[in-house]
Amino acid sequence: MADYYELLGVSRTASAEEIKKAYRQRAREFHPDANPGDAAAAEQFKKIAQAYQVLSDDSQRARYDRYGEAGVGGSGGGPTAEDLFGGGLGDIFETFFGGGGSPFGGGRTRGPSGPPRGQDIEVVADITFVQSVFGDTVDVSLKLPTACDDCGGSGAGEGTSPVTCSDCGGSGQVQRVRQSLLGQMVTASPCSRWGGLGQVITTPCATCRGEGRVTVDKTYQVDVPAGVDSGSTLRLTGRGAAGPRGGRNGDLYVHLRVAPHDLFVREDNDLVTEVPISIAQASLGTSIELETLDGPEHLVVPPGTQPGREFVLRQRGVPHLRGRGRGDLRARVRVEVPQKLTDKEVELLTAYAEGRGEVVGHEKEGLFTRIKSAFS
């Protein structure tokens, strides 16, 4: 096995505080939570722990300095991580770095005691295009576990009360004191009796059968802010499912689904609409009444307007969800070509084309007809 001082990265004259500090850093680096699935890192972590156990004890350190590993029993008889830390690898980080478990996210997390929190609920709300642009208040209806009115959410029958669990004292967690290298360590785990609720119901409520909640039809009024789009999610804190036996409510997440509009398409915060005009209007110009979400607007189309040209109406689009102002309305020109013409219209357009030297129309007798005529 490598030299204990080298494992911790300290000199042989290092103080106890320097050894402890070095151990913290090395333990962080090779902790299994920081190296999932890495067997080599896990083995190195055990060696570092063994080195720290020896060098942090004055008498063992003195024997190691004089006789090496043989003076402290060698590597074969060293303690395991479970021996060193009592409750497991994560407990050493709770001692060093607080009660949040491992700093790498793999350790245990201290949860709230008592009845558990209710579930978060998700629901989809359909809104109109105009509601998404200007905002509105909409009703959201759903079936929801709600605190029982007859027992006040306690789950106990009329005239009775829940009995506190004797194992956990009603906290829902059992604390245990373990001896470790660093002294006494207190660990907490869910109480195994009564599902960790901390209470037992001797006479259940007849309405909720001791659960403390019943499922009812619920309707909430939800404020939809201006500028939302499909996929936007609103969070209503405490409007989700009630927790059992008086546990606090979860949250309600409302996912918005916006219906399409007949005239407008949203592009970011801009609105786009098409303006159909004829060839004559595009050539000679025109004046039209343009529909907007704020009411009709007067739009002047100048002569010679090309297909696809956009006229921009400032501040007529979608309000910025997290800022001031609105997007724009872009009116995009679509020139419509007539599919059927009267004889008079054909005559006029033909004269117009001839005046401009343009070739229009096509031969009435095609190539196939001329070949057929040659052999007949």
C-alpha positions in Angstrom: 0.0 0.0 0.0 1.2 3.5 -0.7 2.7 5.7 2.0 -0.1 7.2 4.2 1.3 10.6 4.0 1.5 10.4 0.2 -2.1 9.2 0.1 -3.2 12.4 1.9 -0.7 14.6 0.1 1.0 16.0 3.3 4.5 16.0 4.7 5.6 13.7 7.5 5.7 16.8 9.8 2.1 17.9 9.0 0.0 19.0 12.0 -3.3 17.3 12.9 -5.2 20.2 11.4 -3.3 20.0 8.1 -4.0 16.2 8.0 -7.7 16.7 8.6 -7.9 19.5 5.9 -6.0 17.3 3.4 -8.3 14.4 4.2 -11.4 16.5 3.4 -10.0 17.5 0.1 -8.9 14.0 -0.9 -12.2 12.4 0.3 -14.2 14.9 -1.8 -12.1 14.0 -4.9 -12.4 10.2 -4.6 -15.8 9.9 -3.0 -18.0 7.3 -4.8 -20.8 9.8 -5.2 -18.4 12.0 -7.2 -17.1 9.0 -9.3 -20.2 6.7 -9.9 -19.2 3.3 -11.2 -15.5 3.9 -10.8 -14.2 1.0 -8.8 -10.6 2.4 -8.7 -11.8 5.7 -7.1 -13.8 3.7 -4.5 -10.8 1.7 -3.6 -8.7 4.8 -3.4 -11.3 6.4 -1.1 -11.0 3.4 1.3 -7.2 3.7 1.4 -7.4 7.4 2.1 -9.9 6.7 4.9 -7.5 4.1 6.4 -4.6 6.5 6.2 -6.6 9.2 7.9 -7.6 6.9 10.7 -4.0 6.1 11.5 -2.5 9.6 11.1 -5.2 11.3 13.0 -4.5 9.2 16.1 -1.2 10.3 17.9 -0.3 6.8 19.2 -1.0 5.0 15.9 0.8 7.7 13.9 3.9 7.3 16.2 3.8 3.5 15.6 3.4 4.0 11.8 6.3 6.5 11.7 8.5 3.9 13.4 7.4 0.6 12.0 5.3 1.5 8.9 2.2 -0.5 8.1 3.3 -3.4 10.3 3.1 -1.2 13.3 -0.6 -0.5 12.8 -1.7 -4.0 11.6 -1.0 -3.7 7.9 -3.4 -3.0 5.1 -5.1 -6.3 5.4 -6.7 -5.6 8.8 -7.7 -2.0 8.2 -11.2 -0.7 8.9 -13.9 -0.5 6.3 -15.6 2.7 5.4 -18.7 1.4 7.3 -16.4 0.9 10.4 -15.0 4.4 10.1 -18.2 6.3 9.4 -20.9 4.3 11.2 -23.9 5.2 9.0 -22.1 4.9 5.7 -20.1 7.0 3.3 -22.5 9.9 3.2 -22.5 10.5 7.0 -18.9 11.8 7.0 -20.0 14.6 4.6 -22.9 15.4 6.9 -20.5 15.9 9.7 -18.0 18.0 7.7 -20.4 20.0 5.5 -23.7 20.1 7.2 -27.0 18.1 7.2 -27.6 18.2 3.4 -26.0 14.8 2.7 -23.2 14.4 0.2 -22.0 17.5 -1.6 -22.2 15.5 -4.8 -25.9 14.9 -4.6 -25.7 11.2 -3.9 -26.1 11.3 -0.1 -29.2 11.2 2.0 -31.3 14.3 2.3 -33.1 15.3 5.5 -36.8 15.5 4.8 -39.5 17.2 6.8 -40.9 15.2 9.6 -44.6 14.2 10.1 -47.2 13.7 7.5 -45.9 13.8 3.9 -46.6 16.6 1.5 -49.3 16.1 -1.1 -48.6 15.4 -4.7 -48.0 18.1 -7.4 -50.8 18.1 -9.9 -50.6 18.9 -13.6 -53.4 20.0 -15.8 -53.8 21.4 -19.3 -55.9 24.6 -19.9 -57.1 25.5 -23.4 -57.2 29.3 -24.1 -58.0 31.4 -27.1 -55.4 33.2 -29.2 -56.7 36.6 -28.0 -56.5 35.4 -24.3 -52.9 34.5 -24.8 -52.1 37.9 -26.2 -54.0 40.1 -23.8 -54.3 37.9 -20.8 -57.4 36.8 -19.0 -58.8 34.9 -16.0 -59.8 31.3 -16.9 -61.5 28.5 -14.9 -59.5 25.3 -14.4 -61.6 22.3 -13.2 -60.2 19.0 -12.0 -60.6 16.2 -9.4 -58.3 16.8 -6.5 -57.6 15.2 -3.1 -58.6 17.8 -0.5 -58.5 17.9 3.3 -61.5 16.1 4.8 -63.9 18.7 6.3 -65.4 16.2 8.8 -62.1 15.5 10.6 -60.2 18.6 9.6 -57.6 16.5 7.8 -56.5 14.5 10.8 -58.1 11.2 9.8 -59.5 10.6 13.2 -63.2 9.9 13.8 -65.5 12.2 15.6 -64.6 12.7 19.3 -61.2 11.1 18.9 -57.7 12.3 18.1 -54.6 10.7 16.5 -52.3 8.9 18.9 -48.6 10.0 18.8 -46.2 7.2 17.8 -44.1 6.1 20.8 -41.1 5.2 18.6 -40.5 8.6 16.9 -42.5 10.9 19.2 -44.7 12.0 16.3 -41.8 13.3 14.2 -41.9 10.5 11.6 -38.2 10.0 12.0 -36.0 8.0 14.3 -32.6 9.3 15.3 -29.7 7.0 16.1 -26.4 7.8 17.7 -23.4 6.1 16.2 -19.7 6.1 17.2 -17.3 7.0 14.4 -13.8 8.2 13.9 -14.9 11.8 14.5 -16.9 11.0 17.6 -20.6 10.6 18.0 -22.7 11.0 14.9 -26.5 11.3 14.9 -28.3 9.9 11.9 -32.0 10.0 11.1 -34.2 7.6 9.2 -38.0 7.3 8.5 -39.9 5.6 11.4 -40.9 2.1 10.4 -44.2 2.3 12.3 -47.4 3.8 10.8 -45.7 4.5 7.5 -43.5 7.3 9.0 -46.6 9.5 9.6 -45.8 9.8 13.3 -49.4 9.1 14.3 -51.8 6.2 14.6 -55.5 6.4 14.1 -57.4 4.2 16.4 -60.9 5.3 15.3 -60.7 6.3 11.6 -63.0 9.1 10.2 -66.0 7.5 8.5 -65.8 10.0 5.6 -62.1 9.7 4.6 -61.4 6.3 6.2 -58.5 7.7 8.2 -56.6 9.2 5.3 -57.5 12.7 6.2 -58.5 13.7 2.6 -61.2 13.0 0.0 -61.3 13.5 -3.7 -63.6 16.3 -4.8 -64.4 18.3 -8.0 -62.4 21.6 -7.7 -62.5 24.7 -9.9 -59.7 27.4 -9.6 -59.7 30.8 -11.3 -56.3 31.2 -12.9 -54.9 34.5 -13.9 -53.3 34.1 -17.4 -50.7 36.9 -18.0 -50.6 38.7 -21.3 -48.0 37.4 -23.7 -48.1 33.6 -22.9 -47.8 31.0 -25.6 -48.5 27.3 -26.0 -46.3 25.4 -23.6 -46.2 28.1 -21.0 -46.7 26.7 -17.5 -48.3 28.5 -14.5 -47.5 27.3 -11.0 -50.1 27.7 -8.3 -48.3 27.1 -5.0 -50.3 25.0 -2.5 -53.2 24.3 -5.0 -52.2 20.7 -5.6 -53.2 17.6 -3.7 -53.6 17.7 0.0 -51.2 15.6 2.0 -52.5 12.6 4.0 -53.2 13.1 7.7 -52.9 16.9 7.5 -49.8 17.1 5.3 -49.3 20.3 3.4 -50.6 20.7 -0.1 -48.6 20.1 -3.2 -48.5 22.6 -6.1 -50.7 22.9 -9.2 -49.0 23.3 -12.6 -51.2 24.6 -15.3 -49.9 24.0 -18.9 -51.4 26.3 -21.4 -52.5 25.3 -24.9 -53.3 28.2 -27.2 -55.8 27.7 -30.1 -54.8 29.0 -33.5 -56.3 32.2 -35.0 -58.0 32.5 -38.4 -56.0 35.6 -39.4 -52.9 35.9 -37.3 -49.8 33.7 -36.8 -47.4 34.4 -33.9 -43.6 34.7 -34.6 -41.9 35.4 -31.2 -43.7 38.6 -30.1 -44.7 39.7 -33.6 -48.0 38.9 -35.3 -48.1 38.1 -39.0 -51.2 38.4 -41.2 -51.7 38.2 -44.9 -53.1 41.0 -47.0 -54.7 39.6 -50.2 -54.8 42.1 -53.1 -55.4 41.8 -56.9 -52.9 42.4 -59.7 -54.5 45.7 -60.5 -54.4 46.8 -56.8 -50.7 45.8 -56.6 -49.9 47.7 -59.8 -52.0 50.8 -59.3 -52.1 50.9 -55.5 -55.0 50.8 -53.1 -56.3 51.6 -49.7 -57.7 48.9 -47.5 -59.0 48.3 -44.0 -56.7 46.0 -42.1 -58.0 43.9 -39.2 -55.9 43.9 -36.1 -56.4 42.5 -32.5 -56.8 46.2 -31.4 -59.4 47.0 -34.1 -59.3 48.0 -37.8 -56.4 50.0 -39.1 -56.2 52.0 -42.4 -53.5 50.6 -44.7 -52.2 52.4 -47.8 -50.8 50.0 -50.4 -48.6 52.1 -52.9 -48.5 51.4 -56.7 -46.0 48.7 -57.7 -46.3 46.7 -54.5 -44.6 43.4 -54.9 -45.8 40.0 -53.6 -44.4 39.3 -50.1 -43.9 42.9 -49.2 -44.5 43.5 -45.4 -46.1 46.6 -43.9 -45.1 46.9 -40.2 -47.5 48.3 -37.6 -45.5 49.1 -34.5 -46.7 48.0 -31.1 -49.6 46.0 -32.5 -48.2 42.6 -31.6 -47.9 40.4 -28.5 -46.9 42.1 -25.2 -43.5 41.1 -23.8 -44.1 38.6 -21.1 -41.2 39.8 -18.9 -40.8 43.4 -20.0 -42.5 46.4 -21.3 -43.9 47.1 -24.7 -45.3 44.8 -27.5 -44.1 43.3 -30.6 -45.2 44.4 -34.1 -47.9 43.4 -36.5 -46.5 42.5 -39.9 -49.0 42.6 -42.8 -47.6 40.5 -45.6 -48.9 41.2 -49.2 -50.3 38.2 -51.2 -51.1 39.0 -54.8 -54.0 36.9 -56.0 -54.0 35.9 -59.7 -57.6 35.3 -61.1 -58.1 31.8 -62.4 -61.1 32.6 -64.7 -61.4 35.6 -66.9 -64.2 36.9 -69.1 -63.6 37.5 -72.8 -63.5 41.2 -72.2 -60.8 40.8 -69.4 -58.8 38.5 -71.7 -59.0 41.2 -74.5 -57.8 43.9 -72.1 -55.0 41.9 -70.6 -53.8 40.8 -74.1 -53.7 44.4 -75.3 -51.8 45.4 -72.2 -49.3 42.6 -72.7 -48.8 43.4 -76.4 -48.2 47.0 -75.5 -45.4 46.0 -73.2 -44.0 43.5 -75.8 -44.8 40.5 -73.6 -45.6 37.1 -75.1 -48.8 35.7 -73.5 -51.1 32.8 -74.2 -50.1 29.6 -76.1 -50.8 27.9 -79.4 -54.2 26.3 -79.5 -52.9 23.5 -81.9 -50.2 21.6 -80.1 -47.3 19.5 -81.5 -49.2 16.2 -81.2 -52.2 17.7 -83.1 -49.9 18.9 -86.0 -48.2 15.5 -86.2 -51.6 13.7 -86.3 -52.8 16.0 -89.0 -49.7 15.3 -91.2 -50.5 11.6 -91.3 -54.2 11.9 -91.9 
